[in-house]
Amino acid sequence: MRFTKQAFALAATALLASTAFSASSFAAPAAPAAAPATPAAPPAKPVDPNAVVATVNGEKITVSDVQDALSNMPPQMRQLPPNLIFPMLVNQLADQKAIQIVARKEGLDKTPDVKKMMDAASINALQNAWLSKQVTPQLTDAAIEQYYQQNYAGKPPEQEVHARHILLKTEAEATDVIKKLKAGADFGKLAAEVSTDTGSAKQNGGDLGWFKKEDMIPAFSTAAFAMKKGEISSTPVKSQYGYHVIQVLDTRTDPVPSLDSVKDKIRQALIQKYVREAVGKATSNVKIVRFDPSTGKQLPDAPPPGTPGAAPAAPAKK
């Protein structure tokens, strides 16, 4: 296990998860692949999106339906030749339409469980559409560039440490391990034998890999970043998990990443920021009343974060 700080999910992040948002939800539509040049061929005639390509019990499937299905396919599938992918999608849509017709005929759309799922899907679609309308115009290349300049380019390179550890329940056990290491015991073998952090111990002798200071809990980071390459902690390091014996394997300076390497990460951060703002905009325009489920009595309004009496804001992991 990694001894990272406890992650506290933001309300907007939970909203993103519940509505299946991701950076790709706001991606610009991909440009269509250019067709091979054929000088002798006449220009292709535009196809009416309302043109019918199939019917199932009289219910129409149109070119527009096929185009929508194509846009939801993985990029590699969209690269298939049109003469292959078009009939495949028509068949798929016909199968789906047949299932829907039979399901409605059997009354499944009227059963409580199915109706509840259908209602939830409709609500999520509406919610997604509104949030997308709020977020998409803001998610520009200029916004990404500005975020990069403020959060990456303008910051000095960060120090990183590569370390391994042995975790023990008691200080006495940790002190005994330090004595054994000083006497020449192999760190990796000892970690596999006695460390209570079985994840890192069994996999790679307690190796935690490279990490930045904020990636680990304060007690662990403070000790590890104060040590030199090859050094083993002379006294046990206490944390809420127990007592650590740490060995620093190496140190380095993490260079400032390029914009391209962090662009997707920045997009996701901006999506979360803009969604939080959009949620705040929506809630400020409505009246929310909360009730105690056990008594039915109205609860007092929760004070905004940062005001006296409000719960402290949870620190977010960087």
C-alpha positions as CSV (number, residue, x, y, z in Angstrom):
1,M,0.0,0.0,0.0
2,R,1.1,3.6,-0.7
3,F,1.0,5.9,2.3
4,T,-0.7,8.7,0.5
5,K,-2.7,11.4,2.2
6,Q,-6.3,10.5,2.5
7,A,-8.2,11.6,-0.6
8,F,-11.3,13.7,-0.1
9,A,-13.6,13.7,-3.1
10,L,-15.0,17.1,-4.1
11,A,-18.7,17.3,-4.7
12,A,-18.1,18.2,-8.3
13,T,-15.9,15.1,-8.7
14,A,-18.6,12.9,-7.4
15,L,-21.0,14.6,-9.8
16,L,-18.6,13.9,-12.6
17,A,-18.4,10.2,-11.7
18,S,-22.2,9.9,-11.3
19,T,-22.8,11.4,-14.7
20,A,-20.0,9.4,-16.4
21,F,-18.1,12.6,-17.3
22,S,-14.5,12.5,-18.4
23,A,-12.2,14.7,-20.4
24,S,-13.4,13.0,-23.6
25,S,-16.9,14.2,-22.8
26,F,-15.9,17.6,-23.9
27,A,-13.5,16.7,-26.7
28,A,-13.8,18.5,-29.9
29,P,-15.3,16.3,-32.7
30,A,-12.6,14.6,-34.6
31,A,-12.1,15.7,-38.2
32,P,-13.2,13.1,-40.8
33,A,-10.5,11.1,-42.4
34,A,-9.6,12.4,-45.8
35,A,-10.6,10.1,-48.7
36,P,-7.9,9.1,-51.2
37,A,-7.7,11.5,-54.1
38,T,-9.5,10.2,-57.2
39,P,-9.3,12.8,-59.9
40,A,-11.7,11.1,-62.2
41,A,-14.5,10.6,-59.6
42,P,-17.3,13.1,-59.4
43,P,-18.0,14.9,-56.1
44,A,-19.9,12.8,-53.6
45,K,-23.6,13.7,-53.4
46,P,-24.6,14.9,-49.9
47,V,-26.8,12.3,-48.1
48,D,-30.0,13.4,-46.5
49,P,-29.6,12.7,-42.7
50,N,-33.3,11.9,-42.6
51,A,-33.1,9.3,-45.4
52,V,-34.5,5.9,-44.2
53,V,-32.0,3.0,-44.2
54,A,-34.2,0.4,-42.5
55,T,-37.5,0.0,-40.8
56,V,-38.5,-2.4,-38.0
57,N,-42.2,-3.0,-37.7
58,G,-42.6,0.3,-39.5
59,E,-40.3,2.2,-37.1
60,K,-37.6,4.1,-39.1
61,I,-33.9,4.0,-38.8
62,T,-32.3,6.9,-40.6
63,V,-28.9,8.0,-41.8
64,S,-28.7,10.3,-38.8
65,D,-29.2,7.4,-36.4
66,V,-26.3,5.6,-38.1
67,Q,-24.1,8.7,-37.9
68,D,-24.9,9.0,-34.1
69,A,-24.0,5.4,-33.6
70,L,-20.8,5.9,-35.5
71,S,-19.8,8.9,-33.4
72,N,-20.1,6.8,-30.2
73,M,-17.8,4.0,-31.5
74,P,-14.1,3.8,-30.5
75,P,-11.8,5.8,-32.9
76,Q,-10.2,2.6,-34.3
77,M,-13.7,1.3,-35.3
78,R,-14.5,4.6,-37.0
79,Q,-11.6,4.0,-39.4
80,L,-13.1,0.9,-40.9
81,P,-14.2,1.2,-44.6
82,P,-17.7,2.6,-45.0
83,N,-18.8,-0.4,-47.0
84,L,-18.1,-2.5,-43.9
85,I,-19.1,-0.3,-41.0
86,F,-22.4,1.1,-42.5
87,P,-24.2,-2.3,-42.9
88,M,-22.8,-3.4,-39.5
89,L,-24.3,-0.4,-37.8
90,V,-27.6,-0.7,-39.6
91,N,-27.9,-4.3,-38.4
92,Q,-26.9,-3.3,-34.9
93,L,-29.6,-0.5,-34.8
94,A,-32.2,-2.9,-36.2
95,D,-31.4,-5.5,-33.5
96,Q,-31.7,-2.8,-30.8
97,K,-35.0,-1.5,-32.3
98,A,-36.3,-5.1,-32.3
99,I,-35.4,-5.6,-28.7
100,Q,-37.1,-2.3,-27.8
101,I,-40.3,-3.2,-29.6
102,V,-40.5,-6.6,-28.0
103,A,-39.7,-5.2,-24.6
104,R,-42.5,-2.6,-24.8
105,K,-44.9,-5.2,-26.1
106,E,-44.2,-7.3,-23.0
107,G,-44.8,-4.2,-20.8
108,L,-41.3,-4.1,-19.4
109,D,-41.2,-0.3,-19.8
110,K,-44.1,-0.1,-17.3
111,T,-42.5,-2.2,-14.6
112,P,-41.3,-0.1,-11.6
113,D,-37.6,-1.1,-11.8
114,V,-37.3,-0.5,-15.5
115,K,-39.2,2.7,-15.3
116,K,-37.0,3.9,-12.6
117,M,-33.9,3.2,-14.7
118,M,-35.4,4.9,-17.7
119,D,-36.3,8.0,-15.6
120,A,-32.7,8.1,-14.2
121,A,-31.2,7.9,-17.7
122,S,-33.4,10.7,-18.8
123,I,-32.4,12.9,-15.8
124,N,-28.7,12.1,-16.4
125,A,-29.0,13.1,-20.1
126,L,-30.6,16.4,-19.1
127,Q,-28.0,17.0,-16.4
128,N,-25.1,16.2,-18.8
129,A,-26.5,18.4,-21.5
130,W,-26.8,21.4,-19.2
131,L,-23.3,20.9,-17.7
132,S,-21.8,20.4,-21.1
133,K,-23.4,23.6,-22.2
134,Q,-21.8,25.4,-19.3
135,V,-18.4,23.8,-19.5
136,T,-17.6,23.3,-23.1
137,P,-17.3,27.0,-24.1
138,Q,-14.7,27.6,-21.3
139,L,-12.6,24.5,-22.2
140,T,-10.4,26.3,-24.7
141,D,-6.7,26.0,-25.7
142,A,-6.1,29.4,-24.1
143,A,-7.6,28.2,-20.8
144,I,-5.3,25.1,-20.9
145,E,-2.3,27.2,-21.7
146,Q,-3.1,29.6,-18.9
147,Y,-3.5,26.8,-16.4
148,Y,-0.1,25.3,-17.5
149,Q,1.7,28.6,-17.1
150,Q,0.2,29.1,-13.6
151,N,0.6,25.6,-12.3
152,Y,3.6,24.1,-14.1
153,A,5.8,26.5,-16.1
154,G,5.8,29.0,-13.3
155,K,6.9,26.6,-10.6
156,P,10.4,25.4,-9.8
157,P,11.3,21.7,-10.4
158,E,10.3,19.4,-7.6
159,Q,12.5,17.0,-5.7
160,E,11.6,13.3,-5.7
161,V,12.8,10.5,-3.6
162,H,13.0,6.8,-4.4
163,A,12.7,4.8,-1.2
164,R,11.7,1.5,0.3
165,H,10.5,0.8,3.8
166,I,9.7,-1.9,6.4
167,L,6.6,-1.3,8.5
168,L,6.3,-2.7,12.0
169,K,3.6,-2.6,14.6
170,T,5.8,-1.6,17.5
171,E,8.8,0.7,18.0
172,A,10.7,-2.2,19.6
173,E,10.3,-4.3,16.5
174,A,11.4,-1.5,14.3
175,T,14.5,-0.8,16.4
176,D,15.4,-4.5,16.2
177,V,15.1,-4.4,12.4
178,I,17.4,-1.4,12.3
179,K,20.0,-3.3,14.3
180,K,19.8,-6.3,11.9
181,L,20.2,-4.0,8.9
182,K,23.3,-2.4,10.5
183,A,24.6,-5.9,11.0
184,G,24.3,-6.6,7.3
185,A,20.9,-8.1,6.8
186,D,19.3,-7.7,3.3
187,F,16.7,-5.0,3.3
188,G,14.4,-6.6,0.7
189,K,14.5,-10.1,2.3
190,L,13.8,-8.6,5.7
191,A,10.9,-6.5,4.3
192,A,9.3,-9.7,2.8
193,E,9.7,-11.5,6.1
194,V,8.4,-9.0,8.7
195,S,6.9,-5.9,7.1
196,T,3.2,-5.5,7.8
197,D,2.9,-3.6,4.5
198,T,2.5,-6.8,2.7
199,G,1.7,-5.2,-0.7
200,S,5.1,-3.5,-1.1
201,A,7.0,-6.2,0.8
202,K,5.8,-9.2,-1.2
203,Q,6.0,-7.5,-4.6
204,N,9.4,-5.8,-4.4
205,G,11.0,-5.8,-1.0
206,G,9.3,-2.7,0.4
207,D,10.1,-0.6,-2.7
208,L,7.7,2.4,-2.9
209,G,9.1,3.8,-6.1
210,W,9.6,7.5,-6.8
211,F,7.4,10.1,-5.0
212,K,7.2,13.8,-4.3
213,K,6.9,15.2,-0.8
214,E,3.2,15.8,-0.9
215,D,2.5,12.3,-2.2
216,M,3.2,10.7,1.2
217,I,1.9,11.3,4.7
218,P,3.9,14.1,6.5
219,A,5.8,12.0,9.0
220,F,7.0,9.7,6.3
221,S,7.9,12.4,3.8
222,T,9.7,14.6,6.4
223,A,12.0,11.7,7.3
224,A,12.6,10.4,3.8
225,F,13.4,13.9,2.3
226,A,15.8,14.6,5.1
227,M,17.9,11.5,4.2
228,K,20.7,11.0,1.7
229,K,21.0,8.4,-1.0
230,G,21.7,5.0,0.5
231,E,20.9,6.1,4.0
232,I,18.7,4.0,6.4
233,S,16.7,5.7,9.1
234,S,18.7,5.5,12.4
235,T,15.5,5.5,14.5
236,P,11.9,4.3,13.7
237,V,9.6,6.8,12.0
238,K,6.2,6.8,13.6
239,S,3.0,7.3,11.6
240,Q,-0.6,6.4,12.0
241,Y,0.2,3.1,10.3
242,G,2.9,2.0,12.7
243,Y,6.7,2.3,12.7
244,H,8.7,2.7,9.5
245,V,12.3,1.8,8.8
246,I,13.2,3.7,5.6
247,Q,16.0,3.4,3.1
248,V,16.5,6.1,0.5
249,L,17.6,4.5,-2.7
250,D,18.0,7.7,-4.8
251,T,17.0,11.3,-5.2
252,R,16.4,13.4,-8.2
253,T,14.8,16.7,-9.5
254,D,11.7,16.2,-11.4
255,P,11.8,18.5,-14.5
256,V,8.9,20.8,-15.4
257,P,6.7,18.7,-17.7
258,S,5.9,19.8,-21.2
259,L,2.4,21.1,-22.0
260,D,1.7,18.2,-24.3
261,S,2.5,15.7,-21.5
262,V,0.1,17.2,-19.0
263,K,-2.6,18.5,-21.4
264,D,-5.1,15.7,-20.6
265,K,-4.5,16.1,-16.9
266,I,-5.1,19.9,-17.2
267,R,-8.3,19.3,-19.2
268,Q,-9.7,17.1,-16.4
269,A,-8.7,19.6,-13.7
270,L,-10.4,22.4,-15.7
271,I,-13.5,20.2,-16.2
272,Q,-13.8,19.7,-12.5
273,K,-13.3,23.4,-11.8
274,Y,-15.9,24.5,-14.3
275,V,-18.4,21.8,-13.1
276,R,-18.0,23.0,-9.5
277,E,-18.7,26.5,-10.7
278,A,-21.7,25.4,-12.8
279,V,-23.1,23.4,-9.8
280,G,-22.7,26.5,-7.7
281,K,-24.5,28.6,-10.3
282,A,-27.4,26.1,-10.4
283,T,-27.8,25.8,-6.6
284,S,-27.7,29.6,-6.2
285,N,-30.8,29.9,-8.4
286,V,-33.0,27.4,-6.4
287,K,-34.1,27.0,-2.8
288,I,-32.9,23.8,-1.2
289,V,-34.6,22.6,2.0
290,R,-33.2,19.6,3.9
291,F,-35.1,17.4,6.4
292,D,-34.2,15.0,9.2
293,P,-35.4,11.6,7.9
294,S,-36.1,10.3,11.4
295,T,-38.3,13.2,12.5
296,G,-39.4,14.9,9.3
297,K,-38.4,18.3,10.7
298,Q,-36.6,20.8,8.6
299,L,-32.9,21.1,9.2
300,P,-31.2,24.5,9.5
301,D,-29.4,25.7,6.4
302,A,-25.7,24.6,6.2
303,P,-23.4,27.6,6.3
304,P,-21.2,28.1,3.3
305,P,-17.6,26.7,3.5
306,G,-15.2,29.1,5.3
307,T,-17.9,30.8,7.5
308,P,-18.0,30.3,11.3
309,G,-19.6,27.0,12.1
310,A,-19.0,25.5,8.7
311,A,-17.2,22.2,8.3
312,P,-13.5,22.8,7.3
313,A,-12.8,22.3,3.7
314,A,-11.1,18.9,3.0
315,P,-7.6,19.2,1.6
316,A,-7.3,17.9,-1.9
317,K,-4.3,15.8,-2.9
318,K,-2.3,17.6,-5.6
